[in-house]
């Protein structure tokens, strides 16, 4: 499964945030709650509708125990 997620990220088919979130088994709502964000924010980032603020990236990275560079597109 992880290699499928990585392949989708490299092909540009999946946002890195979505791949990491799925790899740890969280829903968008669960990740949003852990990061103190709205679920719509996570959805909009993963669908590339918005470019998140640095503070948003920091919160998401912290919730996933990753560096910001791991979740940016």
GULUM-952998 format. One record per residue: residue in one letter; residue number from 1; x negated, y, z of N, C-alpha, C in turn. Coordinates in steps of 0.001 Angstrom, whole numbers, plus 500000, padded with zeros to 6 digits. Each point is the difference from the previous one (the first is absolute). Layout:
BEGIN
{resn:A&resi:NUM&neast:X&nnorth:Y&nup:Z&caeast:X&canorth:Y&caup:Z&ceast:X&cnorth:Y&cup:Z} .
...
// end
This chain:
BEGIN
{resn:X&resi:1&neast:499181&nnorth:498814&nup:500000&caeast:500819&canorth:501186&caup:500000&ceast:499133&cnorth:501256&cup:500000} .
{resn:X&resi:2&neast:498957&nnorth:500024&nup:500831&caeast:499149&canorth:501183&caup:500088&ceast:499332&cnorth:500289&cup:498669} .
{resn:X&resi:3&neast:499558&nnorth:498957&nup:499302&caeast:499364&canorth:500236&caup:498704&ceast:501014&cnorth:500530&cup:498984} .
{resn:X&resi:4&neast:501259&nnorth:499581&nup:500112&caeast:501042&canorth:500532&caup:499117&ceast:500219&cnorth:501480&cup:500269} .
{resn:X&resi:5&neast:499993&nnorth:500380&nup:501277&caeast:500170&canorth:501404&caup:500362&ceast:498824&cnorth:500821&cup:499494} .
{resn:X&resi:6&neast:498790&nnorth:499485&nup:500193&caeast:498810&canorth:500720&caup:499539&ceast:500017&cnorth:500162&cup:498484} .
{resn:X&resi:7&neast:500373&nnorth:498964&nup:499297&caeast:500075&canorth:500072&caup:498538&ceast:501010&cnorth:501051&cup:499555} .
{resn:X&resi:8&neast:501124&nnorth:500075&nup:500697&caeast:501030&canorth:500986&caup:499657&ceast:499507&cnorth:501423&cup:500260} .
{resn:X&resi:9&neast:499222&nnorth:500187&nup:501067&caeast:499430&canorth:501324&caup:500282&ceast:499017&cnorth:500377&cup:498912} .
{resn:X&resi:10&neast:499088&nnorth:499083&nup:499668&caeast:498989&canorth:500292&caup:498981&ceast:500623&cnorth:500277&cup:498637} .
{resn:X&resi:11&neast:501126&nnorth:499366&nup:499714&caeast:500682&canorth:500216&caup:498728&ceast:500856&cnorth:501273&cup:500012} .
{resn:X&resi:12&neast:500075&nnorth:500654&nup:501163&caeast:500802&canorth:501217&caup:500107&ceast:501483&cnorth:499743&cup:500151} .
{resn:X&resi:13&neast:500373&nnorth:498766&nup:500271&caeast:501403&canorth:499627&caup:500125&ceast:500536&cnorth:500174&cup:501421} .
{resn:X&resi:14&neast:499101&nnorth:500106&nup:500969&caeast:500391&canorth:500071&caup:501400&ceast:499110&cnorth:501009&cup:500703} .
{resn:X&resi:15&neast:500618&nnorth:500865&nup:500784&caeast:499246&canorth:500987&caup:500773&ceast:499220&cnorth:499258&cup:501101} .
{resn:X&resi:16&neast:498777&nnorth:500426&nup:500287&caeast:499222&canorth:499332&caup:501055&ceast:500719&cnorth:499956&cup:501345} .
{resn:X&resi:17&neast:500734&nnorth:501046&nup:500326&caeast:500746&canorth:499999&caup:501258&ceast:501000&cnorth:498856&cup:500036} .
{resn:X&resi:18&neast:500693&nnorth:499780&nup:498905&caeast:500978&canorth:498908&caup:499931&ceast:499315&cnorth:498650&cup:500149} .
{resn:X&resi:19&neast:498844&nnorth:499857&nup:499380&caeast:499284&canorth:498723&caup:500090&ceast:499582&cnorth:499709&cup:501441} .
{resn:X&resi:20&neast:499430&nnorth:500994&nup:500671&caeast:499592&canorth:499788&caup:501396&ceast:501209&cnorth:499739&cup:500883} .
{resn:X&resi:21&neast:501071&nnorth:500761&nup:499792&caeast:501206&canorth:499815&caup:500805&ceast:500548&cnorth:498590&cup:499834} .
{resn:X&resi:22&neast:500083&nnorth:499546&nup:498761&caeast:500515&canorth:498657&caup:499735&ceast:499069&cnorth:498924&cup:500551} .
{resn:X&resi:23&neast:498693&nnorth:500249&nup:499934&caeast:499045&canorth:498991&caup:500467&ceast:500100&cnorth:499746&cup:501500} .
{resn:X&resi:24&neast:500470&nnorth:500997&nup:500748&caeast:500159&canorth:499804&caup:501444&ceast:501452&cnorth:499706&cup:500379} .
{resn:X&resi:25&neast:500871&nnorth:499893&nup:498994&caeast:501372&canorth:499571&caup:500240&ceast:500930&cnorth:501057&cup:500558} .
{resn:X&resi:26&neast:499730&nnorth:501279&nup:499708&caeast:500875&canorth:501060&caup:500482&ceast:500939&cnorth:500478&cup:498888} .
{resn:X&resi:27&neast:501192&nnorth:500401&nup:500400&caeast:500895&canorth:500674&caup:499073&ceast:499613&cnorth:501475&cup:499964} .
{resn:X&resi:28&neast:500540&nnorth:500720&nup:499038&caeast:499752&canorth:501439&caup:499958&ceast:500509&cnorth:500673&cup:501271} .
{resn:X&resi:29&neast:501145&nnorth:499576&nup:500477&caeast:500579&canorth:500582&caup:501211&ceast:499123&cnorth:499723&cup:501219} .
{resn:X&resi:30&neast:499470&nnorth:498785&nup:500093&caeast:499137&canorth:499650&caup:501134&ceast:498707&cnorth:500805&cup:499983} .
{resn:X&resi:31&neast:499405&nnorth:500142&nup:498817&caeast:498779&canorth:500792&caup:499898&ceast:500281&cnorth:501459&cup:500323} .
{resn:X&resi:32&neast:501098&nnorth:500509&nup:499481&caeast:500370&canorth:501382&caup:500281&ceast:500167&cnorth:500236&cup:501497} .
{resn:X&resi:33&neast:500669&nnorth:499089&nup:500675&caeast:500198&canorth:500133&caup:501443&ceast:498665&cnorth:499976&cup:500741} .
{resn:X&resi:34&neast:499110&nnorth:499108&nup:499599&caeast:498691&canorth:499891&caup:500653&ceast:499165&cnorth:501258&cup:499780} .
{resn:X&resi:35&neast:500224&nnorth:500671&nup:498871&caeast:499233&canorth:501200&caup:499676&ceast:500724&cnorth:501287&cup:500402} .
{resn:X&resi:36&neast:501221&nnorth:499884&nup:500503&caeast:500760&canorth:501186&caup:500387&ceast:500513&cnorth:500790&cup:498812} .
{resn:X&resi:37&neast:500327&nnorth:499293&nup:498917&caeast:500468&canorth:500629&caup:498772&ceast:501385&cnorth:499497&cup:499628} .
{resn:X&resi:38&neast:500597&nnorth:500654&nup:499007&caeast:501283&canorth:499543&caup:499475&ceast:499744&cnorth:498870&cup:498995} .
{resn:X&resi:39&neast:500850&nnorth:498990&nup:499960&caeast:499839&canorth:498938&caup:499003&ceast:499951&cnorth:500534&cup:498571} .
{resn:X&resi:40&neast:500755&nnorth:501060&nup:499722&caeast:500004&canorth:500584&caup:498657&ceast:498614&cnorth:500524&cup:499619} .
{resn:X&resi:41&neast:499239&nnorth:500458&nup:500981&caeast:498651&canorth:500495&caup:499723&ceast:499116&cnorth:498865&cup:499514} .
{resn:X&resi:42&neast:500056&nnorth:498864&nup:500676&caeast:499214&canorth:498836&caup:499584&ceast:500426&cnorth:499565&cup:498603} .
{resn:X&resi:43&neast:501293&nnorth:499950&nup:499771&caeast:500517&canorth:499614&caup:498690&ceast:499509&cnorth:500953&cup:498912} .
{resn:X&resi:44&neast:500065&nnorth:501293&nup:500269&caeast:499581&canorth:500990&caup:499009&ceast:498503&cnorth:499923&cup:499704} .
{resn:X&resi:45&neast:499199&nnorth:499702&nup:501005&caeast:498558&canorth:499843&caup:499783&ceast:499735&cnorth:498759&cup:499158} .
{resn:X&resi:46&neast:500616&nnorth:498902&nup:500376&caeast:499766&canorth:498740&caup:499290&ceast:500483&cnorth:500051&cup:498555} .
{resn:X&resi:47&neast:501035&nnorth:500773&nup:499730&caeast:500505&canorth:500112&caup:498631&ceast:499333&cnorth:501155&cup:499249} .
{resn:X&resi:48&neast:499027&nnorth:500619&nup:500661&caeast:499217&canorth:501098&caup:499409&ceast:500843&cnorth:501226&cup:499659} .
{resn:X&resi:49&neast:501085&nnorth:500208&nup:500739&caeast:500841&canorth:501187&caup:499796&ceast:499396&cnorth:501227&cup:500669} .
{resn:X&resi:50&neast:499221&nnorth:499777&nup:501073&caeast:499381&canorth:501119&caup:500705&ceast:498529&cnorth:499699&cup:500270} .
{resn:X&resi:51&neast:499229&nnorth:501061&nup:500143&caeast:498631&canorth:499899&caup:500483&ceast:500046&cnorth:500387&cup:501471} .
{resn:X&resi:52&neast:499698&nnorth:499054&nup:500880&caeast:500158&canorth:500270&caup:501429&ceast:498955&cnorth:500969&cup:500542} .
{resn:X&resi:53&neast:500363&nnorth:500660&nup:501073&caeast:499086&canorth:500861&caup:500729&ceast:498960&cnorth:499129&cup:500701} .
{resn:X&resi:54&neast:498893&nnorth:500618&nup:500332&caeast:498934&canorth:499289&caup:500706&ceast:500503&cnorth:499444&cup:501331} .
{resn:X&resi:55&neast:500805&nnorth:500774&nup:500700&caeast:500523&canorth:499541&caup:501294&ceast:500869&cnorth:498753&cup:499835} .
{resn:X&resi:56&neast:500732&nnorth:499926&nup:498905&caeast:500834&canorth:498828&caup:499723&ceast:499124&cnorth:498789&cup:499711} .
{resn:X&resi:57&neast:498962&nnorth:500204&nup:499198&caeast:499074&canorth:498907&caup:499701&ceast:499316&cnorth:499497&cup:501260} .
{resn:X&resi:58&neast:499608&nnorth:500926&nup:500867&caeast:499352&canorth:499609&caup:501263&ceast:500932&cnorth:499142&cup:500844} .
{resn:X&resi:59&neast:501266&nnorth:500402&nup:500092&caeast:500972&canorth:499248&caup:500796&ceast:500221&cnorth:498604&cup:499428} .
{resn:X&resi:60&neast:500107&nnorth:499910&nup:498686&caeast:500199&canorth:498692&caup:499369&ceast:498770&cnorth:499111&cup:500161} .
{resn:X&resi:61&neast:498835&nnorth:500562&nup:499786&caeast:498766&canorth:499224&caup:500148&ceast:499839&cnorth:499501&cup:501429} .
{resn:X&resi:62&neast:500295&nnorth:500856&nup:500960&caeast:499898&canorth:499598&caup:501408&ceast:500976&cnorth:498859&cup:500310} .
{resn:X&resi:63&neast:501222&nnorth:500114&nup:499486&caeast:501011&canorth:498959&caup:500242&ceast:499570&cnorth:498660&cup:499410} .
{resn:X&resi:64&neast:499263&nnorth:500047&nup:498889&caeast:499533&canorth:498769&caup:499350&ceast:498595&cnorth:499590&cup:500441} .
{resn:X&resi:65&neast:499401&nnorth:500823&nup:500876&caeast:498629&canorth:499749&caup:500487&ceast:499007&cnorth:499955&cup:498834} .
{resn:X&resi:66&neast:500125&nnorth:501003&nup:499111&caeast:499149&canorth:500108&caup:498812&ceast:499430&cnorth:501409&cup:499927} .
{resn:X&resi:67&neast:499076&nnorth:500181&nup:499082&caeast:499517&canorth:501323&caup:499682&ceast:500898&cnorth:500614&cup:498943} .
{resn:X&resi:68&neast:500027&nnorth:501324&nup:499945&caeast:500825&canorth:500678&caup:499002&ceast:499631&cnorth:499549&cup:498589} .
{resn:X&resi:69&neast:498700&nnorth:499804&nup:499761&caeast:499550&canorth:499610&caup:498663&ceast:500590&cnorth:498664&cup:499539} .
{resn:X&resi:70&neast:500482&nnorth:499196&nup:500944&caeast:500573&canorth:498704&caup:499645&ceast:501427&cnorth:500125&cup:499457} .
{resn:X&resi:71&neast:500678&nnorth:501089&nup:500321&caeast:501412&canorth:500093&caup:499629&ceast:500309&cnorth:501057&cup:498952} .
{resn:X&resi:72&neast:498983&nnorth:500724&nup:499540&caeast:500272&canorth:501013&caup:498983&ceast:499925&cnorth:499381&cup:498609} .
{resn:X&resi:73&neast:500730&nnorth:500619&nup:499106&caeast:500112&canorth:499511&caup:498635&ceast:498895&cnorth:500571&cup:499139} .
// end
